[in-house]
Amino acid sequence: CCVWREYNKLVFVLEEVNRTSFCYSFNTLPDSVRIEQTGRKIVFQTEKNAEKNNACINRGDNVEFLNYDEVKFPLVIRSWLPGDRFFPLGLGGCKKLKDLFIDCKIPVRERHKIPVILSQDRIAMVCGLRIDERFKLTPDSSKVLKVWIE
């Protein structure tokens, strides 16, 4: 049995929490990626610029839209690492992923399950939470990358 504090509550668990990390790398955009360690799937879909106007309408909790023009390969999907930093959309500066998790009240035992998508070595998206400012849609975006997690 394990016990720990998560913000304002105590959590009791009968078995040890498995914190297996993961890392997948791609030189071309896959249709989807199943992350065996978390049991979740990330789906990618490209859309023409005309669809960009629908991005706000179609956005859900687990759906984000990235500027495909900024996506460079290899594309990496991995668990977060201590010291990871990115530029959250709208923040105007850099932030550690650990601080983002704290701000979003993501329990420590759940953080390793949240996929991080990197374009080359830059974090483009923390799935289900935030995209990076450098990958946001702009009026000059010619292609949109729709990303959602199931």
JOJOGI-V980356 format. One record per pair of residues at least 6 apart in sequence whose ideal C-beta (glycine too) atoms are under 8 Angstrom apart, sorted by the first residue. I is the first residue (numbers start at 1). J is the second residue. D is the distance in Angstrom with one decimal. If there is no record, write none. Layout:
I|J|D ; I|J|D
This chain:
1|12|6.6 ; 1|13|7.0 ; 1|14|5.7 ; 2|12|7.5 ; 2|13|4.8 ; 2|15|7.8 ; 2|16|6.3 ; 2|17|7.2 ; 3|10|6.2 ; 3|11|6.9 ; 3|12|5.4 ; 3|13|7.7 ; 4|10|7.4 ; 4|11|5.6 ; 4|108|7.7 ; 4|109|7.6 ; 5|11|7.5 ; 6|107|4.5 ; 6|108|7.2 ; 6|109|7.5 ; 7|105|5.9 ; 7|107|7.6 ; 11|107|7.6 ; 11|109|7.6 ; 17|109|4.8 ; 19|109|7.6 ; 19|112|4.7 ; 20|37|4.6 ; 20|112|7.4 ; 21|37|7.5 ; 21|78|7.2 ; 21|79|4.3 ; 21|112|6.4 ; 22|35|5.7 ; 22|36|7.5 ; 22|37|4.5 ; 22|38|7.3 ; 22|77|7.7 ; 22|78|6.2 ; 22|79|5.4 ; 22|115|7.9 ; 23|76|6.7 ; 23|77|7.5 ; 23|78|4.0 ; 23|79|7.4 ; 24|33|5.7 ; 24|35|7.4 ; 24|76|7.0 ; 24|77|4.7 ; 24|78|7.1 ; 25|74|5.0 ; 25|75|7.3 ; 25|76|5.0 ; 26|33|7.8 ; 26|73|7.0 ; 26|74|6.2 ; 26|75|4.7 ; 26|76|7.7 ; 26|77|7.9 ; 27|73|5.2 ; 27|74|5.5 ; 27|75|7.9 ; 28|73|7.0 ; 29|44|5.5 ; 29|46|7.1 ; 29|71|7.7 ; 29|75|6.7 ; 29|145|7.7 ; 30|44|6.3 ; 31|43|7.1 ; 31|44|6.4 ; 32|41|5.5 ; 32|42|6.4 ; 32|43|4.5 ; 32|44|6.7 ; 33|41|6.8 ; 33|42|4.9 ; 33|77|5.8 ; 34|40|7.7 ; 34|41|4.8 ; 35|41|7.1 ; 35|42|7.1 ; 35|77|7.1 ; 35|115|6.2 ; 37|79|7.7 ; 37|113|7.8 ; 38|113|4.5 ; 38|115|7.4 ; 40|113|7.5 ; 40|115|7.3 ; 40|149|5.7 ; 40|150|6.4 ; 41|149|7.1 ; 41|150|4.7 ; 42|77|6.3 ; 42|115|6.1 ; 42|117|7.6 ; 42|127|6.5 ; 42|147|6.6 ; 42|148|7.4 ; 42|149|5.3 ; 42|150|7.8 ; 43|147|7.2 ; 43|148|5.4 ; 43|149|7.6 ; 43|150|6.6 ; 44|145|6.4 ; 44|146|7.3 ; 44|147|5.8 ; 45|145|7.6 ; 45|146|4.5 ; 45|147|8.0 ; 46|68|5.9 ; 46|143|5.8 ; 46|144|6.9 ; 46|145|5.8 ; 46|146|7.5 ; 47|143|7.2 ; 47|144|4.5 ; 47|145|7.9 ; 47|146|5.9 ; 48|143|6.7 ; 48|144|7.5 ; 49|141|6.4 ; 49|142|5.3 ; 49|143|6.7 ; 49|144|7.1 ; 51|144|5.9 ; 52|65|7.5 ; 52|137|5.7 ; 52|141|6.1 ; 52|144|5.1 ; 55|65|4.2 ; 55|137|6.2 ; 55|144|6.5 ; 55|146|7.9 ; 58|146|7.6 ; 59|65|6.9 ; 60|148|7.3 ; 61|128|6.8 ; 62|127|7.4 ; 62|128|5.2 ; 62|148|5.2 ; 62|149|4.6 ; 62|150|7.4 ; 63|146|6.8 ; 63|147|7.3 ; 63|148|4.3 ; 64|125|5.8 ; 64|127|7.8 ; 64|131|5.2 ; 64|146|7.8 ; 64|147|5.2 ; 64|148|7.4 ; 65|131|7.9 ; 65|137|5.9 ; 65|144|5.4 ; 65|145|7.0 ; 65|146|5.7 ; 65|147|7.6 ; 66|124|6.0 ; 66|125|6.5 ; 66|131|6.1 ; 66|135|4.5 ; 66|136|7.7 ; 66|137|7.6 ; 66|144|7.3 ; 66|145|4.3 ; 66|147|6.3 ; 67|135|5.4 ; 67|136|6.3 ; 67|137|5.3 ; 67|138|6.3 ; 67|141|4.5 ; 67|143|7.9 ; 67|144|7.3 ; 67|145|7.4 ; 68|141|7.4 ; 68|142|7.8 ; 68|143|3.8 ; 68|144|6.0 ; 68|145|4.2 ; 69|140|7.8 ; 69|141|5.9 ; 69|142|5.8 ; 69|143|6.1 ; 70|119|6.9 ; 70|124|7.6 ; 70|134|6.3 ; 70|135|5.1 ; 71|119|4.9 ; 71|124|6.9 ; 71|135|7.3 ; 71|145|6.0 ; 72|119|5.0 ; 72|120|4.7 ; 73|119|7.6 ; 73|120|7.4 ; 74|120|6.9 ; 75|117|6.9 ; 75|118|7.2 ; 75|119|6.1 ; 76|117|7.3 ; 76|118|4.2 ; 77|115|5.3 ; 77|116|7.3 ; 77|117|5.5 ; 77|118|7.8 ; 78|115|7.3 ; 78|116|5.8 ; 78|118|7.1 ; 79|112|5.0 ; 79|113|7.6 ; 79|114|7.6 ; 79|115|7.2 ; 79|116|6.9 ; 80|97|4.8 ; 80|98|7.9 ; 80|101|7.9 ; 80|111|6.4 ; 80|112|7.2 ; 80|114|6.7 ; 80|116|5.2 ; 80|126|7.6 ; 82|98|7.0 ; 83|96|7.2 ; 84|96|6.8 ; 84|97|4.2 ; 84|98|7.7 ; 84|116|6.8 ; 84|123|6.5 ; 85|94|5.2 ; 85|95|6.7 ; 85|96|5.4 ; 85|97|7.1 ; 85|123|7.5 ; 86|94|7.1 ; 86|95|6.7 ; 86|97|6.9 ; 86|122|7.6 ; 86|123|3.8 ; 86|126|7.1 ; 86|130|7.8 ; 86|132|4.9 ; 87|93|6.9 ; 87|94|5.7 ; 87|95|7.4 ; 87|132|5.3 ; 87|133|4.2 ; 87|134|6.1 ; 88|95|5.3 ; 88|100|6.6 ; 88|130|4.6 ; 88|131|7.9 ; 88|132|7.1 ; 88|133|6.8 ; 89|130|6.0 ; 89|131|5.2 ; 89|132|6.9 ; 89|133|5.2 ; 89|136|5.5 ; 90|133|7.4 ; 91|133|7.2 ; 92|133|7.9 ; 97|116|7.1 ; 97|123|7.7 ; 97|126|6.4 ; 100|126|6.5 ; 100|129|6.4 ; 100|130|6.6 ; 101|111|5.1 ; 101|114|7.7 ; 104|129|5.9 ; 106|114|6.9 ; 106|129|7.8 ; 114|126|6.4 ; 114|127|6.0 ; 114|128|6.5 ; 114|129|6.9 ; 115|127|4.3 ; 115|149|7.0 ; 116|123|5.8 ; 116|125|7.4 ; 116|126|5.6 ; 116|127|7.2 ; 117|123|7.4 ; 117|124|5.0 ; 117|125|4.4 ; 117|126|8.0 ; 117|127|6.7 ; 117|147|7.0 ; 118|124|6.4 ; 119|135|7.2 ; 122|132|6.8 ; 122|134|6.6 ; 123|132|5.6 ; 124|131|6.7 ; 124|132|5.3 ; 124|134|7.7 ; 124|135|4.6 ; 125|131|4.8 ; 125|132|6.6 ; 125|135|6.9 ; 125|147|6.4 ; 127|147|7.4 ; 127|149|4.8 ; 128|149|5.7 ; 137|144|6.4
